[in-house]
Structure formats: C-alpha cells, structure tokens
Amino acid sequence: MESLIVPLTQSPEFGQTLKAFGLPVRCGLVGPERAPEMQWLIQSRRLPLLGQVDLISRGPVLRSETAIEDWLPLCQNRRCTPLLINADDVDTNGLRAAGFWPLITPATIAMLTLGPERGMKAALHQKWRNRLSRAQASKITVTRRPIGRDHWLLRAEQEQARSRGYRSLPPDLVAAYAATNPGKALIWEALHRKTPVAAIAILRHGRMATWQIGVTHPEGRKLNAMNLLLWEAMLWLAAHGHDRLDLGILNTDDAPGLTHFKLGTGAKAHRLGGTWLRQPMLAPLARHLPQRLAA
C-alpha cells in the first residue's frame, strides 16, 4: 500500500522541525507506519482572546473518507483545549455538524502533478513554455544546494514578505528544517555572469514537496530565470520520488502575476476548506448555526 501524500504542515519532517525549534507538537497515526490510514500533527499555540489552542493545519490526512466523529476524539486532548483546523481534504459540512465554528473563508492553492518530462512539458501553458525556452537559451547557470542559514535567499525572502505584506515561515524555522532533515531543504539558484539573479527554496516531505521561497532580482525577471529554476526543480523532484509539488496560495487580487505564473506550470487550483474552531462548551450551539453563516 502506498504512503499517504501529506502536506508540509502535517509531515513528520515538519513535526521534527517544530520539536527541534522548541515548539510543542503532538503527532499520531492509525495503521502501519509505512502506510497509515490516517495521520495528524497538532501544534499548540497561544492566541489573543482564545488563549491556548490546538492547531491542525491541513489535516488530519486520511486515506479514505472517514466520519469526523471517528477521528475527532483521537485529535482532542483531555484538557478540552479549543481546536483550530485549517481544513484541507476534510468534510466541512461534517465539521459544522461536529460543532466547529467557521472563522476564515477557504483559500486556494496551486497543486502541481509531477511526472515524466514529456508530460510535464506538454502541460505547460504556451507563454510559460516560451519564457522557459528563452531562459534556457540565455547564459544562466543553475545550481542546487542544501539551504544554509546564511544564504542570501533567506534574508531576501524576509525583506520581500515585509515589503509586500504577506506571512511566510521565519528564516530560522526554514534553516531549522534544513538542519533537522538533511537533504530535504534545497535551493535552486540562477547565476548570470556569476551573479545571483534569482533563487527558490523547496522543502521535501515524503511524496510531496513544497515551494517555500522564491525571490528574483530585476535582471532575473528580464531573463525569465524563475521559469528555468522551477522547471529544473520539477525535473529533479520527479526523478527523486515526488509526485506532487505544492506551489502555495493563489491570490488573484494582490498578486495576479504570481498566480498566472503558478498556474502556467499546469498546476491545478485546489480549494482548501477554510479555518474552523471547536470550543467543546460551545459545540452544541455551533451545530445549530444557520447554513448561510457557516458558508
């Protein structure tokens, strides 16, 4: 039986990183370790107003359709701590029936299927393929290496996130992932005339990988360096046992260009399930929440 395809925030690699970082986390699985029927990773956080909460981000991961009442007791602790779920492949109607309150509407991510080079190239949109061809014809050198704590990409990503107003994993946490999981945090870097013009960082976890960071300089944009970097990463990941690449959130309002870039790879838009909160004392009331308020 094949192993589960697990997103980054539910992976054993991420759990080990959080533990190494000194953050409280609980992991569990049902079934054999190599091919579990279900697995989950729960982070413990303190949030304003709510206090201590348990967080399941994009989980639990299930092999087959399973009723929420069957897995919910496994994920809750005896302290009746509020449970926050950033749902992925979970029955959201079932969440409401189980007493969860909807907090944040669903986001959409780009999920790319990896496979043979011919199939991936055929799936590229025409403009994306043309830019890739121009980048391949230019004098760009692409290198691949493990993420190092002092690599310029980590600092550049932090500055880019601050200037553009989005949240990303802290550089120290990305560096901790690399240190805790040797060989599973890689940087592809584009050099033009021996000068870095773009770089991406990808975190590997089981059969899936996640594009975590991408920064390109003005010269890199002119040379379509990001197309070349991502393509080289796609080929390498497919050759090393990965069949999914999570390209992250699609934001058509604030980052339409990045959205077109991600979908141009042939990735499919995958709608997540939104953010839900279960407070045991309020669960009976949440079950009677009008459907129009839960949507």
DOMAR-99763 format. One record per residue (C-alpha): x, y, z; residue in three letters. Coordinates in steps of 0.001 Angstrom, whole numbers, plus 500000, padded with zeros to 6 digits. Layout:
<pts>
      X      Y      Z residu
      X      Y      Z    ALA
...
</pts>
This chain:
<pts>
      X      Y      Z residu
 500000 500000 500000    MET
 501367 503429 499051    GLU
 502184 506037 501660    SER
 499878 508997 502163    LEU
 500510 512239 500274    ILE
 500976 514637 503161    VAL
 501190 518460 503044    PRO
 504155 520166 504682    LEU
 502382 521124 507907    THR
 501263 517521 508507    GLN
 504566 515872 507631    SER
 506873 514095 510104    PRO
 509659 516350 508830    GLU
 507751 519463 509882    PHE
 506933 517911 513249    GLY
 510586 517132 513925    GLN
 511481 520698 512961    THR
 508969 522198 515372    LEU
 510268 519992 518179    LYS
 513859 520995 517409    ALA
 512707 524611 517417    PHE
 511327 524136 520915    GLY
 507646 524319 519931    LEU
 505044 521937 521438    PRO
 503627 519447 518955    VAL
 501767 516111 519060    ARG
 501796 513553 516262    CYS
 499749 510427 515720    GLY
 498824 507828 513147    LEU
 496421 504953 512705    VAL
 497703 501871 510919    GLY
 501222 500784 509942    PRO
 503885 503473 509928    GLU
 504754 502965 506245    ARG
 501155 503114 505062    ALA
 498903 504625 507738    PRO
 495177 505012 507246    GLU
 495300 508381 508994    MET
 497905 510680 510434    GLN
 497857 514048 512143    TRP
 500160 516694 513547    LEU
 498856 519109 516177    ILE
 500621 522319 517128    GLN
 499920 524051 520418    SER
 499683 527843 520288    ARG
 498560 530737 522463    ARG
 496298 533171 520595    LEU
 494746 536500 521643    PRO
 491266 536089 523205    LEU
 491329 532300 522766    LEU
 494343 531544 524954    GLY
 495889 528087 524491    GLN
 494601 526297 521358    VAL
 495489 523174 519424    ASP
 496032 523684 515689    LEU
 495715 521117 512912    ILE
 496953 522748 509724    SER
 495728 520988 506551    ARG
 494901 517816 508362    GLY
 494249 515257 509549    PRO
 495290 513328 506432    VAL
 493005 510387 505661    LEU
 493411 507557 503187    ARG
 489674 507169 502685    SER
 486520 509034 503624    GLU
 486195 508829 507396    THR
 483458 510294 509574    ALA
 484646 513196 511724    ILE
 483250 511638 514888    GLU
 485643 508715 514283    ASP
 488834 510791 514204    TRP
 487956 513808 516349    LEU
 488424 512016 519709    PRO
 491915 510952 518600    LEU
 492957 514559 517980    CYS
 491492 516195 521075    GLN
 493178 516097 524442    ASN
 491632 515584 527837    ARG
 492013 519257 528783    ARG
 489249 520179 526315    CYS
 491531 522749 524701    THR
 489891 524653 521800    PRO
 490757 523002 518479    LEU
 491523 525109 515414    LEU
 491544 523418 511996    ILE
 492840 524904 508767    ASN
 490936 522361 506743    ALA
 492193 520745 503560    ASP
 490604 517493 502409    ASP
 488022 517420 505202    VAL
 484228 517284 505050    ASP
 483352 520864 506029    THR
 479656 520017 506377    ASN
 480750 517379 508840    GLY
 482855 519937 510707    LEU
 479807 522106 511299    ARG
 477794 519095 512416    ALA
 480603 518233 514843    ALA
 480363 521655 516478    GLY
 483025 523658 514629    PHE
 482545 527397 514014    TRP
 483691 528802 510624    PRO
 486225 531603 511117    LEU
 488005 532265 507809    ILE
 486779 531539 504280    THR
 488744 528972 502241    PRO
 491945 529875 500420    ALA
 493006 528305 497117    THR
 496417 526811 496412    ILE
 498167 525648 493248    ALA
 498969 521925 493234    MET
 501233 520586 490501    LEU
 501375 516918 489499    THR
 504917 515747 488765    LEU
 505836 513001 486352    GLY
 507795 512262 483182    PRO
 509423 515269 481497    GLU
 507380 514928 478309    ARG
 504080 515043 480186    GLY
 505082 517990 482350    MET
 506311 519958 479355    LYS
 503086 519292 477457    ALA
 501118 520647 480434    ALA
 502953 523994 480419    LEU
 500945 526942 479138    HIS
 502304 528340 475873    GLN
 503602 531642 477305    LYS
 505241 529819 480209    TRP
 506903 527391 477788    ARG
 508134 530250 475596    ASN
 509693 532019 478574    ARG
 511330 528796 479654    LEU
 512828 528381 476177    SER
 514226 531917 476257    ARG
 515720 531310 479693    ALA
 517292 528042 478528    GLN
 518852 529861 475584    ALA
 520360 532567 477808    SER
 523642 532346 479675    LYS
 522098 531385 483002    ILE
 523806 528841 485214    THR
 521586 526904 487625    VAL
 522986 525402 490824    THR
 521362 523270 493503    ARG
 522490 523053 497119    ARG
 521162 522452 500641    PRO
 519736 525501 502388    ILE
 522278 527186 504625    GLY
 521406 529536 507461    ARG
 523487 532338 505921    ASP
 522225 532076 502313    HIS
 521110 535421 500882    TRP
 517740 533982 499850    LEU
 516517 533698 503450    LEU
 517235 537351 504173    ARG
 515786 538455 500837    ALA
 512574 536493 501452    GLU
 512139 538109 504850    GLN
 512529 541582 503334    GLU
 510195 540704 500438    GLN
 507496 539396 502800    ALA
 507717 542558 504880    ARG
 507508 544893 501884    SER
 504653 543009 500182    ARG
 502696 542360 503362    GLY
 502465 538580 503381    TYR
 503422 535994 506005    ARG
 505931 533217 505467    SER
 507856 530751 507590    LEU
 510527 532562 509632    PRO
 514026 532153 508140    PRO
 515220 530493 511357    ASP
 512463 527881 511060    LEU
 513377 527170 507426    VAL
 517026 526821 508467    ALA
 515958 524508 511308    ALA
 514018 522368 508807    TYR
 517206 522019 506745    ALA
 519301 521120 509789    ALA
 516739 518642 511161    THR
 516052 516976 507792    ASN
 519362 516745 505887    PRO
 518913 516816 502124    GLY
 515231 517758 502311    LYS
 515577 521548 502090    ALA
 517137 522647 498811    LEU
 517885 525885 496998    ILE
 517979 526256 493224    TRP
 519917 529405 492318    GLU
 520257 531187 488960    ALA
 523557 532903 488192    LEU
 524145 535308 485320    HIS
 527739 536316 484777    ARG
 528499 534705 488155    LYS
 525987 536980 489903    THR
 522832 535588 491602    PRO
 519694 536846 489848    VAL
 517034 534546 491350    ALA
 516607 531613 493716    ALA
 513916 529300 495052    ILE
 513786 527096 498142    ALA
 511850 523834 498180    ILE
 511115 521663 501203    LEU
 510759 517917 500605    ARG
 508422 515739 502680    HIS
 507521 512234 501588    GLY
 505877 512031 498167    ARG
 505129 515766 498199    MET
 507342 518847 498117    ALA
 506522 522486 498841    THR
 507824 525579 497064    TRP
 508527 527682 500123    GLN
 510533 530693 498904    ILE
 511080 532477 495597    GLY
 512976 535710 495032    VAL
 514052 537221 491727    THR
 516035 540389 491031    HIS
 515227 542754 488113    PRO
 517859 541093 485918    GLU
 516377 537693 486750    GLY
 512916 538849 485652    ARG
 514325 540031 482324    LYS
 515930 536635 481788    LEU
 512870 534612 482932    ASN
 515141 532975 485480    ALA
 512266 531872 487714    MET
 510773 529753 484936    ASN
 514079 527974 484478    LEU
 514598 527434 488213    LEU
 511159 525992 488785    LEU
 511421 523765 485725    TRP
 514788 522385 486847    GLU
 513317 521755 490298    ALA
 510288 519992 488797    MET
 512510 517631 486815    LEU
 514744 516861 489788    TRP
 511857 516288 492206    LEU
 510040 513988 489778    ALA
 513245 511962 489360    ALA
 513634 511643 493137    HIS
 510299 510156 494110    GLY
 507987 513157 494406    HIS
 504649 513231 492591    ASP
 503148 516488 493941    ARG
 504539 519999 494255    LEU
 502590 522473 496382    ASP
 503106 525929 494862    LEU
 501265 527752 497631    GLY
 498408 530234 497850    ILE
 496812 531754 494755    LEU
 495985 535434 495284    ASN
 494408 536921 492176    THR
 493685 540250 493887    ASP
 497094 541149 495306    ASP
 499434 539018 493178    ALA
 497827 538263 489795    PRO
 501196 537888 488076    GLY
 502372 535252 490541    LEU
 499038 533450 490209    THR
 499416 533275 486415    HIS
 502994 532076 486846    PHE
 501977 529220 489144    LYS
 499040 528093 487020    LEU
 501192 528379 483900    GLY
 503103 525312 485079    THR
 499997 523218 484528    GLY
 499159 523254 488237    ALA
 495513 522927 489243    LYS
 493719 525276 491607    ALA
 492859 523381 494789    HIS
 490383 524999 497171    ARG
 491048 524391 500839    LEU
 488345 524044 503467    GLY
 488703 527256 505468    GLY
 489543 527788 509145    THR
 487256 526313 511803    TRP
 487217 526457 515605    LEU
 485752 523931 518024    ARG
 485258 525012 521620    GLN
 483782 521981 523410    PRO
 481460 524064 525606    MET
 480063 525912 522577    LEU
 479919 522929 520212    ALA
 476182 522253 520754    PRO
 475382 525846 519770    LEU
 477642 525686 516708    ALA
 475737 522646 515416    ARG
 472637 524831 515046    HIS
 474453 527672 513280    LEU
 472464 528700 510179    PRO
 473957 527360 506949    GLN
 474199 530888 505484    ARG
 476503 531896 508351    LEU
 478597 528765 508026    ALA
 479292 529181 504308    ALA
</pts>
